[in-house]
Amino acid sequence: MTSERLAERPAFAVVCALVGIMLAMNPVNVLCQQNPATPWTRITDTTDSNSFEPALARTADGVLHVVWLKKNGSNRDVMHTTISADGKVAGAPGTVLEGWASLNNPDLIVTKNGGLQLFFGGQRTTDVKDPYSSGSLYSATAPASGAAWTLDKGAHAESNAVTSSPVGAGVMPDGTPVAAWAVSFALQAHIGLNPKTEDMKFQTTCCAYQPDIAVDAGSGEAVLGWYSNASKEQGLYTQTISPTPGQKEFVPDSATPDRNSSLSLDQRMAITARLGAPGVYVAYGAGYPTYKTVNVWRHGSTDPLVVAQAEGARHVNISAGPEGRLWVMWQRNRRAYATRSNRAATRFGAILEIAPPAGKAESGIYKVKGEGSLGPLDLFVACAAVNELATYHTQVLPPLSVSASPAKLIAEDGGTVTFMVSDVGDPVAGATITVNGENLTTDAQGRAALPIPKGSKPGTLSAKVEMNGYTGTSTKVTLAPKPPAKPKK
């Protein structure tokens, strides 16, 4: 299958927020401008299952690797697609595995030596003589290029029921991989690749689903996240599993107060660590029987942060961004939304509304996923039209903010206008401000000064702000006429 470019219309537009949207508990203005995203590109085959979910990992060269399932008659293949740092899909996909009898959603990590390792559960055949017939945890590896994949020898876990569950995976600080999956009466995890190492077991009553793992960049702790549908234990949970197992923690407002009702997950738990900063974070919808808000909660904390009022939102997801930032994304009313945090991950910026590929979401959006480690968000949505279901990709650029002080001054008197360029409150150095025929560059504090000579003519100065990797913005400065002198009494 060759990747298909869709260019019927711009990938998305940034539009005004609906009345009532709140970000980080504080109302903000949402930009109303076009965002130069890449065109939507189809990644997967058009005969997807609505349960398929791609696995994402970015190597040190900036390339994003996308691994996805493909139907092959009654069997399954695993395919591999690469996307460059500027959001362009590179050619036709390659094959990782072919013709397996059963496979569930895999997860992808970057190994300590910079290569790729894919973890998955499945059965190559049902022949008991086949070393890949037991339905255990397996892996395949490739160099950083992803050019050639090797199926690793044998199973990596005790369990023979991994094939029934998606796999979530992470990497410990020393490079040791850790993987998790769910079976009928236990949530299980395995540290390392030795099948003789005992599988760890959690929530052994029943009804744990969609696990994933994040490893805290500060403490080095591996944190397991999952959805529970057990009686009086419904909702989302997290638990530190290494180096020392901790207590299970309930994600606030992810179920009703009695924990007897919640909305189930149909994609992997939205949990991530930050890049170069401490903390593991969960993004989720809060409310029942429909989500009312999109929240972010830090593992081990008390109160969540409300990212947006978004009644009816679904498929909430999260990704680490640069400098400790977080991207949060979700879908609502067949549109995708995304917003990015400040460096401290304490507040979020403007919400971007993203139109799906033209004519491809009449039947809805079934998955939302993203990877934002370089700054822009590589966004994936699984959407369906008549007789067609596939996953599509575009790239979302974060918006800049600019203010001018003063925004109005007397033209004849002149003065100095100071522009401040920021990214969710954090100063942006190196941005270009084009105004009054000059190009200014912001300093380390995000500031740039424009002298207004005395005797200038009244009018309006338009300032255009641009920065690589961002959506530009603009502001205006009013040069007012001098008011008439007041008559003497």
C-alpha positions as CSV (number, residue, x, y, z in Angstrom):
1,M,0.0,0.0,0.0
2,T,1.4,3.4,-1.0
3,S,0.7,6.4,1.3
4,E,-2.0,8.6,-0.2
5,R,-1.8,12.4,-0.1
6,L,-5.1,14.2,0.5
7,A,-5.1,17.8,-0.7
8,E,-8.8,18.5,-1.2
9,R,-8.7,21.2,1.5
10,P,-6.3,22.6,4.2
11,A,-5.5,20.1,6.9
12,F,-7.0,22.3,9.6
13,A,-7.9,25.8,10.6
14,V,-7.5,27.5,14.0
15,V,-10.9,28.9,14.9
16,C,-12.5,30.9,17.6
17,A,-13.3,29.0,20.8
18,L,-16.8,28.1,21.6
19,V,-18.3,30.1,24.4
20,G,-17.4,28.6,27.8
21,I,-14.0,27.1,27.0
22,M,-11.6,27.5,29.9
23,L,-8.0,26.7,29.8
24,A,-6.2,25.9,33.1
25,M,-9.1,27.4,34.9
26,N,-8.5,30.8,33.3
27,P,-10.3,32.0,30.2
28,V,-8.0,32.9,27.3
29,N,-8.5,34.2,23.7
30,V,-8.3,31.5,21.1
31,L,-6.5,32.5,17.9
32,C,-8.5,32.9,14.7
33,Q,-6.1,32.3,11.9
34,Q,-4.9,29.7,9.4
35,N,-2.2,27.3,10.7
36,P,0.2,26.0,8.0
37,A,-0.1,22.3,8.8
38,T,0.9,19.6,6.4
39,P,-1.8,18.0,4.3
40,W,-3.6,15.0,5.8
41,T,-1.9,11.8,4.7
42,R,-3.4,8.4,4.9
43,I,-1.1,6.1,7.0
44,T,-2.9,2.8,7.2
45,D,-4.8,0.5,4.9
46,T,-8.4,1.5,4.3
47,T,-9.7,-1.8,5.7
48,D,-8.7,-1.0,9.3
49,S,-10.5,-2.4,12.3
50,N,-11.8,0.4,14.7
51,S,-9.8,-1.4,17.4
52,F,-6.4,-0.9,15.6
53,E,-4.1,1.8,17.2
54,P,-0.7,2.8,15.9
55,A,2.5,2.7,18.0
56,L,4.8,5.7,17.9
57,A,8.4,6.4,18.7
58,R,10.9,9.1,17.6
59,T,14.6,8.3,17.1
60,A,17.4,10.7,17.7
61,D,17.5,11.8,14.1
62,G,14.1,13.3,14.5
63,V,12.3,10.7,12.4
64,L,8.9,9.5,13.8
65,H,8.3,5.8,13.4
66,V,4.8,4.5,13.1
67,V,4.0,0.8,13.5
68,W,0.5,-0.4,12.6
69,L,-1.6,-3.5,12.1
70,K,-3.0,-4.5,8.7
71,K,-5.5,-7.1,7.8
72,N,-4.2,-9.9,5.6
73,G,-7.2,-12.1,4.9
74,S,-8.0,-13.8,8.2
75,N,-4.4,-13.0,9.4
76,R,-2.6,-9.9,10.4
77,D,0.6,-8.1,9.3
78,V,2.6,-5.4,11.1
79,M,3.7,-2.5,9.0
80,H,6.2,0.4,9.5
81,T,5.9,4.0,8.2
82,T,8.4,6.8,8.8
83,I,7.6,10.5,9.1
84,S,10.3,13.2,8.8
85,A,10.7,16.0,11.4
86,D,8.8,18.4,9.2
87,G,5.8,16.1,9.0
88,K,6.3,14.4,5.6
89,V,5.5,10.7,5.2
90,A,8.5,9.0,3.6
91,G,7.3,6.7,0.8
92,A,5.6,3.3,1.0
93,P,5.5,1.4,4.3
94,G,7.7,-1.6,5.1
95,T,6.7,-4.9,6.6
96,V,7.7,-5.9,10.2
97,L,5.7,-9.1,10.5
98,E,3.6,-10.9,7.9
99,G,0.7,-13.4,8.1
100,W,0.4,-13.9,11.9
101,A,-2.7,-15.8,13.0
102,S,-3.4,-13.2,15.7
103,L,-1.9,-9.9,16.8
104,N,-3.1,-7.1,19.1
105,N,-2.0,-3.5,19.2
106,P,1.8,-3.4,19.8
107,D,3.9,-0.7,21.4
108,L,7.2,0.8,20.2
109,I,10.3,2.0,22.2
110,V,13.7,3.5,21.4
111,T,16.3,1.3,22.9
112,K,19.4,2.4,24.9
113,N,21.6,2.1,21.8
114,G,19.1,4.2,19.7
115,G,17.4,1.4,17.8
116,L,13.8,0.4,17.8
117,Q,12.1,-2.4,19.6
118,L,8.5,-3.5,19.1
119,F,6.6,-5.4,21.8
120,F,3.4,-7.3,21.0
121,G,1.3,-10.3,21.9
122,G,0.1,-12.8,19.4
123,Q,0.4,-16.2,17.7
124,R,2.3,-16.7,14.5
125,T,0.5,-20.0,14.0
126,T,-1.5,-22.5,16.1
127,D,1.1,-25.2,15.6
128,V,2.4,-26.1,19.0
129,K,5.8,-26.8,17.4
130,D,6.0,-23.1,16.4
131,P,8.0,-21.2,19.1
132,Y,5.7,-18.2,18.5
133,S,2.4,-20.2,19.0
134,S,2.0,-19.8,22.7
135,G,0.4,-16.3,22.7
136,S,3.1,-14.8,24.9
137,L,4.9,-11.4,24.8
138,Y,7.3,-11.2,21.8
139,S,9.4,-8.4,20.3
140,A,11.1,-7.4,17.0
141,T,14.0,-5.1,16.7
142,A,15.4,-2.8,14.0
143,P,18.2,-0.2,13.6
144,A,17.2,3.5,14.1
145,S,16.4,3.7,10.4
146,G,13.7,1.0,10.7
147,A,14.9,-0.4,7.4
148,A,15.1,-4.1,8.4
149,W,13.3,-5.8,11.3
150,T,14.3,-9.0,13.1
151,L,12.0,-11.1,15.1
152,D,13.6,-11.7,18.5
153,K,14.1,-15.2,19.8
154,G,11.2,-16.7,21.8
155,A,8.9,-15.3,24.4
156,H,9.8,-12.6,27.0
157,A,7.1,-13.4,29.6
158,E,5.6,-16.3,31.6
159,S,2.1,-15.5,30.4
160,N,0.5,-17.3,27.4
161,A,-2.5,-14.9,27.2
162,V,-0.8,-11.7,26.0
163,T,-2.4,-12.1,22.6
164,S,-5.8,-11.0,24.0
165,S,-4.6,-7.5,25.1
166,P,-2.9,-4.5,23.7
167,V,0.7,-4.1,25.0
168,G,2.1,-0.9,26.6
169,A,5.9,-0.5,26.9
170,G,8.5,1.8,28.3
171,V,12.2,2.0,28.9
172,M,13.9,2.2,32.4
173,P,16.8,4.7,32.9
174,D,19.3,1.8,32.5
175,G,17.8,0.8,29.2
176,T,15.8,-2.2,30.5
177,P,12.4,-2.5,28.8
178,V,9.2,-2.9,30.7
179,A,5.9,-4.1,29.2
180,A,2.3,-4.5,30.4
181,W,-0.8,-6.2,29.2
182,A,-4.2,-7.3,30.7
183,V,-5.6,-10.8,31.0
184,S,-9.0,-12.0,32.3
185,F,-8.1,-11.9,36.0
186,A,-5.0,-9.8,36.2
187,L,-3.1,-6.8,34.9
188,Q,0.4,-8.0,34.3
189,A,3.8,-6.5,33.7
190,H,7.3,-7.8,32.9
191,I,10.6,-6.1,33.4
192,G,13.4,-7.1,31.1
193,L,13.4,-9.8,28.4
194,N,14.0,-13.0,30.4
195,P,10.9,-15.2,30.3
196,K,12.1,-16.9,33.6
197,T,11.7,-13.6,35.4
198,E,8.3,-13.7,37.2
199,D,5.5,-11.6,35.7
200,M,4.2,-8.9,38.0
201,K,0.5,-9.0,38.8
202,F,-1.9,-6.2,39.6
203,Q,-5.7,-5.9,40.1
204,T,-6.1,-9.7,40.3
205,T,-9.9,-9.5,40.7
206,C,-10.8,-8.8,37.0
207,C,-11.6,-6.2,34.5
208,A,-8.4,-4.2,33.8
209,Y,-7.9,-2.9,30.3
210,Q,-5.8,-0.7,28.0
211,P,-2.5,-0.5,30.0
212,D,0.4,1.7,29.3
213,I,3.7,2.6,31.0
214,A,5.5,5.9,31.5
215,V,9.0,6.3,33.1
216,D,9.6,9.4,35.1
217,A,12.6,11.4,33.8
218,G,13.2,12.7,37.3
219,S,12.8,9.8,39.7
220,G,13.3,6.9,37.2
221,E,10.1,5.3,38.4
222,A,8.1,3.2,36.0
223,V,4.4,4.0,36.4
224,L,1.6,1.7,35.1
225,G,-1.7,3.2,34.0
226,W,-4.9,1.4,33.1
227,Y,-8.7,1.5,33.0
228,S,-10.7,-0.6,35.4
229,N,-14.3,-1.8,34.9
230,A,-14.3,-3.8,38.2
231,S,-17.3,-3.4,40.5
232,K,-16.8,-0.4,42.8
233,E,-13.3,0.0,41.3
234,Q,-14.2,1.6,38.0
235,G,-12.2,4.5,36.5
236,L,-8.5,5.2,35.7
237,Y,-5.7,4.1,37.9
238,T,-1.9,4.5,38.2
239,Q,0.7,2.6,40.2
240,T,4.4,2.8,40.5
241,I,5.8,-0.7,39.6
242,S,9.6,-0.1,39.6
243,P,12.1,0.1,41.2
244,T,9.8,-0.2,44.3
245,P,6.1,-1.1,43.8
246,G,3.8,1.6,45.2
247,Q,0.1,1.9,46.0
248,K,-2.6,2.0,43.4
249,E,-3.9,5.6,42.9
250,F,-7.3,6.6,41.5
251,V,-7.3,9.3,38.9
252,P,-9.7,12.0,40.3
253,D,-13.1,12.3,38.6
254,S,-12.5,9.4,36.1
255,A,-15.6,7.6,37.5
256,T,-18.6,8.5,39.6
257,P,-18.0,9.1,43.3
258,D,-19.1,5.6,44.2
259,R,-16.8,4.2,41.4
260,N,-19.6,2.1,40.1
261,S,-20.0,3.9,36.7
262,S,-17.5,5.3,34.2
263,L,-16.8,5.6,30.5
264,S,-14.6,2.9,29.2
265,L,-11.4,3.5,27.2
266,D,-11.1,2.1,23.7
267,Q,-7.5,3.2,23.1
268,R,-4.3,2.8,25.2
269,M,-4.2,4.7,28.5
270,A,-3.2,8.3,28.0
271,I,-0.1,8.5,30.2
272,T,3.2,10.1,29.6
273,A,6.4,11.3,31.3
274,R,7.8,14.7,30.6
275,L,11.1,15.2,28.6
276,G,13.9,16.3,30.9
277,A,11.6,17.2,33.7
278,P,10.0,15.2,36.6
279,G,6.4,13.9,36.7
280,V,4.1,11.4,35.0
281,Y,0.9,12.8,33.7
282,V,-2.5,11.4,32.7
283,A,-5.0,13.1,30.3
284,Y,-8.6,12.0,30.4
285,G,-12.2,13.0,30.2
286,A,-14.1,13.6,33.4
287,G,-17.8,13.2,33.8
288,Y,-20.6,10.6,33.4
289,P,-22.6,9.6,31.4
290,T,-20.7,12.0,29.1
291,Y,-17.4,13.7,29.6
292,K,-17.8,17.3,30.7
293,T,-14.2,18.4,30.9
294,V,-10.7,17.4,29.6
295,N,-8.4,17.1,32.5
296,V,-4.7,16.5,33.2
297,W,-3.6,14.9,36.5
298,R,-0.1,14.3,37.8
299,H,0.5,10.9,39.3
300,G,0.9,11.2,43.0
301,S,-0.9,14.6,43.3
302,T,-4.4,15.5,44.5
303,D,-6.3,17.8,42.2
304,P,-6.4,17.6,38.4
305,L,-6.0,20.6,36.1
306,V,-9.0,21.3,33.9
307,V,-7.7,21.8,30.4
308,A,-11.0,22.5,28.7
309,Q,-14.8,22.5,29.1
310,A,-15.6,20.1,26.4
311,E,-18.9,18.2,26.9
312,G,-19.1,15.0,24.9
313,A,-15.3,14.9,24.2
314,R,-13.8,11.4,23.6
315,H,-10.5,9.7,22.9
316,V,-8.4,12.1,25.1
317,N,-4.7,11.5,24.7
318,I,-1.4,13.1,25.7
319,S,2.2,13.4,24.5
320,A,5.4,14.9,25.9
321,G,6.6,18.1,24.3
322,P,10.1,19.8,24.5
323,E,11.3,21.5,27.7
324,G,8.8,19.7,29.9
325,R,5.8,20.8,28.0
326,L,2.7,18.5,27.3
327,W,0.4,18.2,24.4
328,V,-3.2,17.2,25.0
329,M,-5.6,16.2,22.2
330,W,-9.1,14.8,21.9
331,Q,-12.1,14.6,19.6
332,R,-15.5,16.1,19.8
333,N,-18.3,16.3,17.3
334,R,-16.1,14.8,14.6
335,R,-13.4,17.4,15.0
336,A,-10.0,17.0,16.7
337,Y,-8.7,19.5,19.2
338,A,-5.2,20.1,20.7
339,T,-3.5,22.4,23.1
340,R,0.0,22.6,24.6
341,S,1.2,23.5,28.0
342,N,3.9,25.8,29.4
343,R,7.3,24.5,30.4
344,A,6.1,23.9,34.0
345,A,3.0,22.0,32.8
346,T,0.9,24.2,35.0
347,R,-1.3,25.8,32.4
348,F,-2.3,25.3,28.8
349,G,-2.5,27.7,25.8
350,A,-4.9,28.3,23.0
351,I,-7.1,25.4,21.8
352,L,-6.6,24.5,18.2
353,E,-9.6,23.0,16.3
354,I,-8.6,20.6,13.6
355,A,-10.9,19.6,10.7
356,P,-10.5,15.9,9.8
357,P,-9.6,14.9,6.2
358,A,-12.3,16.0,3.8
359,G,-15.0,13.4,3.4
360,K,-13.3,10.9,5.7
361,A,-15.1,11.2,9.0
362,E,-18.8,11.0,8.2
363,S,-19.1,7.9,10.5
364,G,-16.9,9.4,13.2
365,I,-13.4,9.5,14.7
366,Y,-12.4,6.3,16.5
367,K,-8.9,7.1,17.8
368,V,-6.8,10.2,18.5
369,K,-3.0,10.0,19.1
370,G,0.0,12.3,18.9
371,E,3.7,12.7,19.3
372,G,5.0,16.2,20.1
373,S,8.6,15.8,21.4
374,L,10.1,18.1,18.8
375,G,7.6,20.9,19.3
376,P,5.0,20.5,16.6
377,L,2.4,17.8,17.2
378,D,2.3,14.9,14.8
379,L,-1.4,14.1,15.1
380,F,-3.1,10.9,14.1
381,V,-6.8,10.2,13.8
382,A,-8.6,7.0,12.8
383,C,-11.8,8.1,11.0
384,A,-14.4,6.4,8.9
385,A,-16.4,7.2,5.8
386,V,-18.7,4.8,4.0
387,N,-16.9,1.4,3.6
388,E,-13.6,3.0,4.6
389,L,-11.7,3.2,7.9
390,A,-8.1,4.4,8.1
391,T,-5.7,6.3,10.2
392,Y,-4.5,9.7,8.9
393,H,-1.7,12.1,9.9
394,T,-1.1,15.8,9.9
395,Q,1.3,18.1,11.8
396,V,0.0,20.8,14.1
397,L,2.2,23.9,14.9
398,P,1.9,25.5,18.4
399,P,0.8,29.2,18.3
400,L,2.8,32.2,19.4
401,S,1.4,35.0,21.5
402,V,2.4,38.7,21.3
403,S,1.7,41.9,23.2
404,A,2.8,45.5,22.6
405,S,3.4,48.0,25.4
406,P,2.2,50.6,25.1
407,A,-0.4,49.5,22.5
408,K,-1.2,53.2,21.9
409,L,0.9,56.3,22.0
410,I,0.9,59.9,20.7
411,A,2.6,59.9,17.3
412,E,4.0,63.4,17.6
413,D,5.6,62.7,21.0
414,G,7.2,59.4,19.9
415,G,8.5,56.9,22.3
416,T,9.4,53.2,22.5
417,V,7.1,50.2,21.9
418,T,8.2,47.0,23.5
419,F,6.9,43.8,22.0
420,M,6.7,40.6,24.1
421,V,6.5,37.2,22.4
422,S,5.6,34.2,24.4
423,D,4.6,30.5,24.3
424,V,1.9,29.9,26.9
425,G,3.5,32.6,29.0
426,D,7.1,31.4,28.5
427,P,9.3,34.0,26.6
428,V,10.3,33.1,23.1
429,A,13.8,34.2,22.1
430,G,14.8,34.6,18.4
431,A,11.3,35.4,17.0
432,T,11.2,37.8,14.1
433,I,8.9,40.8,14.4
434,T,8.3,42.7,11.2
435,V,6.9,46.2,11.8
436,N,7.3,49.6,10.2
437,G,9.7,48.3,7.6
438,E,12.0,46.8,10.2
439,N,12.8,43.3,11.3
440,L,13.3,43.0,15.1
441,T,14.5,39.9,16.9
442,T,13.3,39.0,20.4
443,D,15.9,38.6,23.2
444,A,16.2,35.9,25.8
445,Q,13.2,37.5,27.6
446,G,11.1,37.4,24.5
447,R,11.3,41.2,24.1
448,A,12.1,43.5,21.2
449,A,11.9,47.3,21.2
450,L,10.8,49.6,18.4
451,P,11.7,53.3,18.7
452,I,8.9,55.7,17.4
453,P,10.6,58.9,16.4
454,K,9.1,62.2,17.5
455,G,7.0,63.9,14.9
456,S,5.7,60.6,13.5
457,K,2.5,60.6,11.6
458,P,-0.7,59.2,13.2
459,G,-1.8,55.8,12.0
460,T,-1.6,52.1,12.8
461,L,1.4,49.9,12.8
462,S,0.9,46.2,12.1
463,A,3.4,43.9,13.7
464,K,3.8,40.4,12.2
465,V,5.5,37.7,14.4
466,E,7.2,34.6,12.9
467,M,9.3,31.8,14.4
468,N,10.3,28.5,12.9
469,G,8.2,25.6,14.3
470,Y,5.3,27.9,15.3
471,T,2.2,29.4,13.9
472,G,2.8,33.1,13.5
473,T,0.7,35.9,15.0
474,S,0.3,39.6,14.8
475,T,-0.7,42.7,16.7
476,K,-1.2,46.4,16.1
477,V,0.1,49.6,17.7
478,T,-2.0,52.8,17.4
479,L,-0.1,56.1,16.7
480,A,-2.7,58.6,17.8
481,P,-2.9,62.2,16.9
482,K,-2.0,64.7,19.6
483,P,-5.2,65.8,21.3
484,P,-5.9,69.5,21.0
485,A,-4.7,71.7,23.8
486,K,-7.3,72.6,26.4
487,P,-8.3,76.3,26.3
488,K,-7.0,78.3,29.1
489,K,-9.6,79.5,31.6
